[in-house]
Amino acid sequence: MPEQDNLKVDTVAAMVRQFELIYREHMRGLPIVNTQLSVEAVGFQTFEAHQLGVLITPWFMNLILLPGSDAWSGNSQGDMSSIEFPSGSMEFTVCHDDVLGTYLSAVLFRSVADLPDQPTALEVAEQVMKNLFLAKRRERKLSRRELLMGLRST
């Protein structure tokens, strides 16, 4: 496996381990947790030297950009950054983590309470990744609804 692929696997695996730890130590038993879901990384791929994919947890689902460089290390926690995709731009929040470093996160679902099970969550995450790379340029930011439901002709 090439060195860059190893970095991708290690970084994504570290993120999953970190959020599994957060679940075990801080989230388990809270009313916002959907016990039918587990922590899982979906569709991670290289995007502009970073790793992009969906993180499913029992309490949220987010689009994540893991650092492939120190591009965001000078940004403050909570800063916003607009990222361009073939389907349009999306707003990400800068996050700092002792294990993962500085990464970007865009909320897909603030609550996953309505997702019935892990296979449904996986299907949604896979659709998000597919919709991000539809080659339809927009003059405005991509809405979460458009990302989740797919782009429609206007």
C-alpha positions in Angstrom: 0.0 0.0 0.0 1.5 3.4 -0.9 2.6 5.7 1.9 -0.2 8.2 1.2 -2.8 5.4 1.4 -1.4 4.4 4.8 -1.7 8.0 6.0 -5.4 8.0 4.9 -6.2 4.8 6.7 -4.3 5.8 9.8 -6.0 9.3 10.0 -9.5 7.9 9.3 -9.0 5.1 11.8 -7.7 7.5 14.4 -10.8 9.6 13.9 -13.1 6.6 14.4 -11.2 5.6 17.5 -11.4 9.1 18.9 -15.2 9.3 18.4 -15.7 5.8 19.7 -13.9 7.0 22.9 -16.1 10.1 23.1 -19.1 7.9 22.8 -18.0 5.5 25.5 -16.8 8.2 27.9 -19.2 11.1 27.4 -22.2 10.3 25.2 -23.5 6.8 26.2 -26.8 7.0 27.9 -27.6 10.6 26.9 -31.1 11.1 25.4 -29.7 12.5 22.2 -28.0 9.2 21.4 -29.5 6.8 18.9 -28.5 3.4 20.2 -29.2 1.8 16.8 -26.2 3.6 15.3 -22.5 3.3 15.8 -19.4 5.3 14.9 -18.4 4.8 11.3 -16.4 6.5 8.6 -18.0 6.4 5.2 -16.6 7.1 1.7 -13.3 8.8 2.8 -11.2 9.8 -0.2 -8.5 12.3 -1.1 -9.8 15.7 -1.8 -7.3 18.6 -2.3 -4.6 16.8 -0.3 -7.0 16.2 2.6 -9.3 13.2 3.4 -13.0 13.9 2.9 -15.9 11.7 4.0 -18.9 11.3 6.2 -18.7 10.5 9.9 -21.7 8.7 11.4 -22.0 8.8 15.2 -24.9 7.8 17.4 -25.5 11.6 18.0 -24.7 13.3 14.7 -23.7 12.9 11.0 -21.2 15.3 9.6 -19.1 15.8 6.4 -15.5 15.8 7.6 -12.3 17.1 6.0 -9.3 15.6 7.8 -6.0 17.5 7.5 -3.5 16.4 4.8 -1.5 19.5 5.6 -1.4 22.3 8.1 -3.7 24.5 5.9 -6.1 25.2 8.7 -3.8 25.1 11.8 -3.8 28.9 12.0 -7.6 29.1 12.2 -9.4 29.4 15.5 -11.9 26.8 16.7 -15.4 27.7 15.3 -14.1 29.7 12.3 -16.0 29.1 9.1 -14.4 28.0 5.8 -16.1 27.7 2.5 -15.0 24.7 0.4 -15.8 24.3 -3.3 -17.1 21.0 -4.7 -18.3 20.2 -8.2 -21.9 20.5 -6.9 -21.3 23.9 -5.2 -19.7 25.4 -2.1 -20.3 24.3 1.5 -19.6 26.0 4.8 -17.4 24.0 7.2 -16.5 24.8 10.8 -12.9 24.6 12.0 -12.5 22.1 14.8 -9.4 21.4 16.9 -8.7 18.0 18.5 -5.6 16.8 20.4 -5.5 13.6 18.4 -6.8 14.6 15.0 -5.3 18.1 14.8 -7.3 20.8 13.1 -10.0 19.5 10.8 -13.2 20.9 9.1 -16.7 19.7 9.8 -20.0 20.4 8.1 -23.2 19.4 9.8 -25.4 17.0 7.8 -27.7 16.0 10.7 -27.5 17.7 14.1 -29.7 14.8 15.4 -29.8 11.3 14.0 -32.7 10.3 16.2 -34.9 9.7 13.2 -32.5 7.3 11.5 -33.9 3.7 12.1 -30.6 1.8 11.8 -26.9 1.7 10.7 -27.7 0.5 7.1 -30.0 3.5 6.6 -27.3 5.9 7.9 -24.8 4.3 5.6 -27.1 4.7 2.6 -27.6 8.4 3.4 -23.8 8.9 3.9 -23.0 7.2 0.6 -25.6 9.4 -1.2 -24.1 12.5 0.3 -20.7 11.6 -1.0 -22.1 10.9 -4.5 -24.1 14.1 -4.6 -21.0 16.2 -3.6 -19.3 15.3 -6.8 -22.1 15.8 -9.2 -20.7 18.2 -11.8 -23.4 20.9 -11.6 -22.1 24.3 -10.8 -24.2 26.6 -8.6 -24.0 30.4 -8.2 -25.0 29.9 -4.5 -24.0 27.7 -1.6 -25.2 24.1 -1.7 -27.9 23.6 0.9 -27.9 20.5 3.2 -31.3 19.6 1.6 -29.7 19.6 -1.9 -26.8 17.6 -0.7 -28.9 15.0 1.1 -31.6 14.7 -1.5 -29.5 15.2 -4.7 -29.4 18.1 -7.0 -32.5 18.7 -9.2 -32.6 20.5 -12.5 -34.0 24.0 -12.2 
